């Protein structure tokens, strides 16, 4: 209640709150390595992309995982880490970026290219 001209007045109002859990990530650059033996296969250290992935989203606490398929990223199964040898050229790596504070999940991808 608010005092107004020696009397009390109660103010009320309604608000509509819309919470949008959709988050986006800036594009992550492709991972390009020289193919010195000309066989189209190289060892890509996916962990070296973590900082770039973190820079692509708004600051928060995240858990990042890398996957070979978009379905694996969405289901959060069969993650890959460390060094992997590409099986195609280019090979798309799908990232799952989970905000540990809000639970929101962001998906991104980049290519491994030799």
C-alpha positions as semicolon CSV with decimal commas, in nm:
position;residue;x (nm);y (nm);z (nm)
1;X;0,000;0,000;0,000
2;X;0,112;0,352;-0,072
3;X;0,025;0,658;0,134
4;X;-0,142;0,918;-0,088
5;X;-0,318;1,236;0,032
6;X;-0,367;1,101;0,387
7;X;-0,511;0,773;0,264
8;X;-0,376;0,436;0,151
9;X;-0,382;0,318;-0,203
10;X;-0,309;-0,036;-0,321
11;X;-0,163;-0,070;-0,665
12;X;-0,161;-0,395;-0,860
13;X;-0,059;-0,494;-1,206
14;X;0,002;-0,804;-1,412
15;X;0,318;-0,892;-1,598
16;X;0,386;-1,163;-1,850
17;X;0,724;-1,325;-1,807
18;X;0,867;-1,509;-2,104
19;X;1,181;-1,710;-2,041
20;X;1,375;-1,794;-2,354
21;X;1,622;-2,074;-2,296
22;X;1,756;-2,064;-2,651
23;X;2,118;-1,962;-2,660
24;X;2,346;-1,932;-2,957
25;X;2,715;-1,969;-3,017
26;X;2,934;-1,778;-3,258
27;X;3,081;-1,996;-3,533
28;X;3,388;-2,199;-3,442
29;X;3,663;-2,192;-3,704
30;X;3,756;-2,504;-3,897
31;X;4,053;-2,705;-3,771
32;X;4,301;-2,719;-4,061
33;X;4,619;-2,928;-4,055
34;X;4,874;-2,993;-4,328
35;X;4,865;-3,342;-4,476
36;X;5,237;-3,410;-4,502
37;X;5,207;-3,772;-4,616
38;X;4,918;-3,693;-4,856
39;X;4,682;-3,962;-4,724
40;X;4,402;-3,728;-4,607
41;X;4,437;-3,839;-4,244
42;X;4,576;-3,638;-3,955
43;X;4,558;-3,647;-3,577
44;X;4,341;-3,359;-3,450
45;X;4,366;-3,264;-3,083
46;X;4,006;-3,163;-3,012
47;X;4,095;-3,034;-2,666
48;X;4,286;-2,750;-2,835
49;X;3,949;-2,614;-2,962
50;X;3,796;-2,584;-2,611
51;X;3,904;-2,223;-2,553
52;X;3,767;-2,114;-2,889
53;X;3,435;-2,289;-2,820
54;X;3,413;-2,115;-2,481
55;X;3,481;-1,778;-2,646
56;X;3,187;-1,839;-2,881
57;X;2,927;-1,824;-2,601
58;X;2,828;-1,577;-2,331
59;X;3,034;-1,608;-2,009
60;X;2,910;-1,879;-1,771
61;X;3,011;-2,223;-1,645
62;X;3,000;-2,476;-1,928
63;X;3,061;-2,841;-1,991
64;X;3,178;-2,900;-2,347
65;X;3,179;-3,227;-2,534
66;X;3,272;-3,318;-2,891
67;X;3,077;-3,573;-3,098
68;X;3,101;-3,728;-3,443
69;X;2,728;-3,695;-3,522
70;X;2,463;-3,433;-3,440
71;X;2,244;-3,706;-3,286
72;X;2,524;-3,808;-3,049
73;X;2,565;-3,442;-2,945
74;X;2,193;-3,403;-2,881
75;X;2,172;-3,730;-2,686
76;X;2,505;-3,660;-2,511
77;X;2,647;-4,003;-2,598
78;X;2,969;-4,128;-2,760
79;X;3,172;-3,815;-2,693
80;X;3,527;-3,798;-2,827
81;X;3,816;-3,607;-2,674
82;X;4,187;-3,568;-2,700
83;X;4,345;-3,658;-3,031
84;X;4,140;-3,828;-3,298
85;X;4,225;-3,930;-3,654
86;X;3,976;-3,802;-3,908
87;X;3,787;-4,069;-4,103
88;X;3,681;-3,836;-4,384
89;X;3,808;-3,511;-4,526
90;X;3,657;-3,283;-4,418
91;X;3,508;-3,439;-4,105
92;X;3,249;-3,242;-3,910
93;X;3,282;-3,237;-3,532
94;X;2,965;-3,148;-3,341
95;X;2,995;-2,967;-3,009
96;X;2,754;-2,980;-2,719
97;X;2,789;-2,680;-2,488
98;X;2,588;-2,717;-2,167
99;X;2,542;-2,417;-1,937
100;X;2,583;-2,566;-1,589
101;X;2,396;-2,274;-1,428
102;X;2,084;-2,267;-1,646
103;X;2,085;-2,615;-1,798
104;X;2,059;-2,461;-2,146
105;X;2,232;-2,651;-2,423
106;X;2,394;-2,496;-2,728
107;X;2,509;-2,689;-3,034
108;X;2,781;-2,588;-3,272
109;X;3,016;-2,757;-3,517
110;X;3,341;-2,719;-3,704
111;X;3,529;-2,919;-3,968
112;X;3,857;-3,104;-3,939
113;X;4,031;-3,052;-4,272
114;X;4,362;-3,184;-4,405
